[in-house]
Amino acid sequence: MSTSVKPPVTASTGVEEPPPASTLGVIQYLGYAGGDAANNLTFTLVSMFLLVYYTDVVDISAATAGTLLLVARLWGAFTDVFAGRLVDRTNTRWGRFRPYFLFTAVPLMLLAVAVFSVPRSLSQTGSLVWAYVTYMLFYLMYSLVNIPYGSLASAMTQLPEERAKLSSARSIGSAMAIVGLVVVVAPQVSRSGNLQNSLTLTTVIVAVLGIALYAFLFATSRESVVRDAGKTTLGDTFRGVARNKPLLMLCLSALFTLTGLFIMQTLQIYYARYVLGNTDYTIVLTVLTTGLMLVVSPLIPRVVRTAGKKRGYLIAGSITAVGGLGIALSPPSVLALPLISFGVYGIGIAATQSLMWALQSDTVEYGEWRSGARTEGINYAALSFSRKVGQGIGGALAAFGLGVGGYVAGAVAQPDRAVRAIRWSTGFGPAVFVGLGALLMLAYPLTEQRFQMIVRDLVDRRCADATTEAVTAVEVIEIAEDDRQA
């Protein structure tokens, strides 16, 4: 089911017309930023530190952990599709998306604690079973929060610049959460006398903060874009996605981009620890690769106005690839060179990520224009599915790279070939995969001008539908009156 905001009635014709596109206030931007901060409090913990936890605390081998990451994240891709279909059928007095921020936040946060709390009393097999079950349940609950969150932007406004601002806001919230977590957790990896206890305590604190941020998002967000109340079948939904060429191109690009991003994100702590020689450099690298979102994201609306989303995305992906090449080729003995390369990568990936969300929102209108059905949930789920597949492949490739390189879990120093594997994978991975993701977008068909045409056409359709409904209602009343008089 769906919900919609009732359009205003004009005084001259008595016909309902679609409301004007919504502008948003500061409180909406803050709430939306807080929502992605909450998302990343848990997601960053598992994406950046779970492999270290599994290999160095739970004593799961790198190859086995890599398989676990791949299986769980591919599972998460399918739970995204399930969540997208579910939210498109939701209808409550609070809207389609907002209720999920209330009712799934607590289970999600409790599962995050469970993921980092493998009981030491378990056997090796028992620990692996615990890891699979908790991580896969975590992904299910994460889908039931993240898919409504990502879908919400296209339901809040249709104005391209407002959507760019929302995209910037989520990137800023994400960056603040990621940098904050790394500052807290990275020192624990090298200094904590009991890493198990310190990580469990950290996730409990994260859980409390995340629940508060989701409640703030619920309180500040509104769904204002009119949506056809008609139902769509599962077949209609997937046919609509299959006909949505901009969405399919963006999904394919996202798969490659996220593969490269998660190779980097998974190996970053290993790069700091073994290539640069100090785990504390993880904080510096995270500021460069993620913290720069705080600088880049506010500029995205200007990029959209001047270059457009597609061209901006192509440029950002190219910058990311150049940064990756620099990371792989820079000698760690000259510290400034890898740090500069990480900074170049950070600028590129920050812009790429922000523009990806803005592009996704536009594919919702294209899908509605093409099929007549507005399905924000499944559109976002399709993109998230591709991202999760990329995350799974990227995390697995990172773990397998450690295994092939001869990584020794928990060792103070690693063999030279393991250090080379970490360095080259951290750099060449993003360079190759993000670069391919950018090249694919050369075929992306939705320009700024075409999007504006589509929005105008959708408004005209709604006006025409409203006029037809009004005329039909008048005719029914006239027939009833004639029958009464007869």
N, C-alpha and C positions, 0 to 999 in steps of 0.2 A: 504494500500500500504506500501511499504518499500523502504529503501534506502540502498546502500552498497558502500563500498570503492572499487574501481576497482583494482583487483589484478595485480601484476607485471607480465611481460612477460619474460620468460627465453630466452636467446640468442640461446641456443642450439636446442630447440624444437619449439620455437614459441608458446608454450602452456602457457596459463595463470595459475599461481599458487597462492594459498592463501598467503597473506603476513604473516610474522612472527608475533607471539603474541606481543602486544604492551607493551612497558615499558612507564611509565609516569614520568613527572617531578614535581618539587615542586609546580609549579603554578597550575597544575591540582589537586593536593591534597588540596591546599588552597581553590581553587574554589569549590571543592566538599564539603569540610568542611563548607564553607560559605553557601552552599545550605541547609544543614541540620540545620545550625544555623537559617537561615531564616524560615525554616519549624517550628522549635521549638519556635521561638519568638511568633507565634500565637498559636500553638498547646499547648504549656505549659501553656500559659495564661488560655486557656479554660479548660485544664485538671486539673490544680491545684487550680485555683481561681474562676472558674465559679460557682461551687456549693456554695461557700461562698457568692458570689455576688448575686445569686438567692435567697438564704435563708435569708441573713442578710441585703441586700439592696433593692431588688425587693419584698421581703416578700412573696416568694413562699415557701410552706411547704417542708420539707425535703423529704417526700414521693412523692409529686408531682414532685419535682425537680429530684428525682431519676428516675421516669418514663420518664421524658423529656430526661434525659441523655441516658437512654436505647434506646428509640425510635430514637433519633437523631443519635446515634452512629451505630445502626443497619442500618439505612438509609445510613450512611457513608460507611458501608461495601458494599452495593449494588452500590453506586456511584463509588467505587473503581473498581468494575468489569466493569462498563460502561466505565470508563477512560482507563482501561487496553485494552479493545477491541478497543477503539478509537485511542490510540497511536500506536497500532500495524497496523492500517490502514493508518497512517499518512505518507506522503511523501513530504518533502520540500527540498529546497536547503540547509537548515540548519540542516537537519536530521529529525529523527522521534520524538525525545524527547526535544531537545533544544528550539524549538519555544514556548513551553508551559511556559517556564520560563519568557518569555517576555510578552505574551498576557494574562496570567491569574493571574500574580502576583498582579496587581493593584486591580482587583475586589476582590481577596482574602483578601487583607489588609483592604479594605474599609468595607468588611463584618465583619472582626474582630472588627473594631471600633463599628459597629452597634450592635454586640452581647453584648458589655458592655455598651450600651447606651440606655437602655430601658426608654422611656419617662415617667416621673413621672406623667404626666397628664392622663395616661391611667388607666382604671379600672383594677381590678385584672384579669378579663378574658382577657382584651386587652393586659395586660403585658405578660400573658401566651402565647397568640397568637404571639405577637412580638418575644418572646423567641424561640418558635418553628420555626417560619419562618426564622429568621435570623440565628439560629444555623444550621438548615438543609441546607440552602443556603451556609453557610460557609463550611459545609462538602463537598458539591458538588464541590466548587471551590478548596478546599484543595486537593481533589482527583485528580483534573486536573493539579495540580502542583506536588503533592507528588508521584503519580504513575510514571510519566515520570522521576522524580528525582531518585527514587529507581531503575527503569529499566536501567538507564543510565550506571551504574557500569558495567553490563555485556556486554555493547556495547563499552566500552572504552578499555577493555583488557580481555584476556583469561588466563593470568598468575595468578596462585593461590596466590602467594605472593603479587602481585600488587593489586589483589582484597582485600586481607587482609589489605593492607595499606589503600585502599580507605575506607574500613569498619572502620578502626581505625580513619581515618580522619573525617568521618561523626559523629562518636561517640564523638570525641573531639569538633567538632563544636556544636553538640547538647548539650554537657555538659556546654560549655561556655555560650550558650544562656540561658539554664535553670538556672544556678547559677546566672547569671547576672539579670535575671528577678526576681528571688526570693529575691535577695538583694534589689531590687528597690520596689517590690510590697508588700512583707510580712510586712514591717513596716507600710505601708499605711493601712493595714487591722486593725491594733490596734490603730493607732495614727491619721489617717486622720479625719479632722472635716467634710469632705464631700467626702466620699469614691466614690460616683458616679462620681463626677467631676475629682478626681485624677485618677481613672481607665480609664476614657475616654481620658484624656490627655496622659496617659501612652501608650494606644493602638495607639494613633495617632503617637507618637514618634516611636513605634515599627513598624508601617506601613511604615514609611519613610525608616527606616533602612532595613527592610525586602526587599523592592523593590530594594534597592541598592545591596543587597547581591545576589538576584536572577539575576540581570543584570551581576554581576561579574561571577556567575556560567555560564551563557550563553556565556560570552566572553572567558572563559578559558577551557571549555570542548569540546571534539571532540568525534565523534562516529566512531571508527576505525575497529570494528569487522565486517567481511564480513557476510552478511545475504542473504539468498535466496530471490530473488525478487518476488517469486510466491505468489499469494493470498491464503488465507485460509478462509473457511466458518466458521460461528459461530459454527456449529456442529463439524467441524474439531478441532476448538480451544478447546472446552470443552472436546472432546474425548481425545485430547492430554494431558490436565490437569489430566483427570481421570486415564490415563495410567502412569502418572509420580509419581511413588511411593515415591521417595525422597521428592518431593514437598508436597505431601499429608501428609506425616509424619511430615514434618516441619510445615505445616499449623496447624495441630492438636496440636502439641507442643506449637506453638505460641499462640493459643487460650487460653490454660491454663496459659502460662507464662504471657501473657498480662492481664489476669483476676487478677492474683496476683499482678502484678506491679501497676495496676490502683486502686486497693483497697488501696495499700500503698500510691500512689501519691495523691489520692483524700483526704485521711485522715491525711496526714502528717501535714498539718497546724493545724488541730484539735488536733492532738497528742501534738504538741508543745504548743498550747494555753491552753489546759485543763489538759493534763497528766503531762507535765513538768511545766506548770504554766506561760509560757511567749511566746507570739507569735514570738518574735525575735529568739527563738530557731529554727524556721523554716529555717532560713539561715544556721545554723549549720547542721541541719538534711539534708538539700539539698546538702550541700558540701559533706556530708558523703555518701548519696545515689546516687548522680549524679556527683558531682565534682570529685569523685574518677575515673570517666571515663578518666580524663586527665592523670591519672597515669597508669591506667590499659590498655587503648586502644593502646598506643604505643607498648605494650608488645604482642599484639595479633598476629602479624606476627611471632614472635618467638614461641608462643604457637602452631601456625599452623605447623611450621617446626618441632617441637619436638614431640607434642602429636597428631597432626591432629585436624581437625575441630570437628569431632563427639565426640572424647574423651574429648577434651577441653570443649565442650558444656555440656557434662554430669557432669564434675567436677564443672563447673561454676554454673549450676543449683543446685547442692547439697550444695555448699557454700551459695547460696542465701537462700535456705530453712533453713539452720542452723541459719543464721542471723535473719530470721523471727521468729523462735522459741525463740531466745534470746530476741527479742523486746517484744514478748508477755509475757514472763516469768520474765523479769528483773524488779525489784522493782524501780519505778521512784525516790524513796527517795535516792537511791545510783546512782547518775547521770551518773557515769562512765560506769555502766553496760549497760543501754540502748544505750548510745552513741557508745560503742564498738560494740554492736549488729547491730546498724544502719551501722557502718563502714563495718562489715563483709557482711551484705546484699548488700551494695554498691559495694564492690569488685566483688561479685558474679553476680549481675545483670548487671554490666558494661561489664563483659566478655561475659555473655549470649547474651546481645543485639548485641555486635560487631560480635560475631560468627554467630548469626542468619542471619545477612546481607550477610556475606561471604558464608554461606551455600546456601542461596537463589540464589546467582549468579551461583553456580555450577549446580543447578537444571535446568537452562536454557539449558546448553549443553546436559544434560541427556534427556530433552524433545525433543531437536532437533535430537539427536542420535536415539531416540525411534520412533519419528513420522515423521522426515524429515522436520518439520517446526520450525523455530526459532521465538518464540513469547515472547520476554522479557516482554512486557507490561502486558499480561494476567498472566504470571508467577508471576510477582511482585504483580499484583492485587489480585491473589489468596491468597498470603501470607498476603497482607494488609487487605483483607476481613476478614481473620481469626483474625488478630490483632484487627481490629475494633470491631468485635463481642466480643472479650475478653475485649476490652476497655469499651464497653457498659455494659457488664455484671459486670465487676469490679467496674465501677463507680456507677452503680445502686445498687450493693450489699453494697457498702460503704454508700450510701445515705439511703438505707433501714435499715442498721445497726444503723445509727444515730436515725432514727425514732423509731425503736424497743427499743433502749436504752433510749428513752425519752429525746432526745436532745431538748433544748430550744434555739431557734434562737436568736442570739445577746446577750445572757446572759453572765454576767461577770463570773459566776460560773455555773457548771452543776451538776445535781444529780449524786450521786456515781455510779449508774448503767449505766448512760450515759458515764461516764469516763471509766468504765471498758469495755463497748462495744467498745469505741474508741481504747483503748489499745489492747484488744484482737484481734479485727478485723485488726488493723494495722500490727500485727505480725503474727497471725495464717493464715490470708488470703494469703500472699506471701508464707509462709512455705508450705501450702497445695498445692496451685495451681502451683507454680513454680516447686515444687518438682515433681508433677505429669507430668508436661511438660518435665522435664529432663528424667524421667523414660520412657516416650514414645519414646525417641530418641534411646533407646537401639535397637529398630527395624529399625533404619535408615540404608538403604542399601548402600549408596554411600560413599565408602572409598576413601582416597587420591589416592591409586593405581588404583582403578577402574576409577576415574575421569580422570587421566592421560591417561588411555587406551582409554576412550571415546573421548578425545580431539584429540589424534593421529588418531583415526578412522575417525573422522569428517574431518581432514585435508586430509587423503587419499581419502575420498569420493569426496571432492572438486577437488582434482587433477584429479581423474578419470573422473568426470563430465566435467572438463575443457578440458581434452584430447579428450573425445568423441565429444564435441562441435567443437573442432578444426578440427578433422578428418572429421566430417560431413561437415564443411565449405569448406574444401579442395575438397571433393567429389562433392559438388554442383558446385564449380568453374570449376572442370575438365569436368563435364557433360555439363556445359554452353559452355565451350571452344570447346568440341566435336561437339555440335550442331551448333556453329558458323562456324566451318570449313566445316561441312557437307553442 
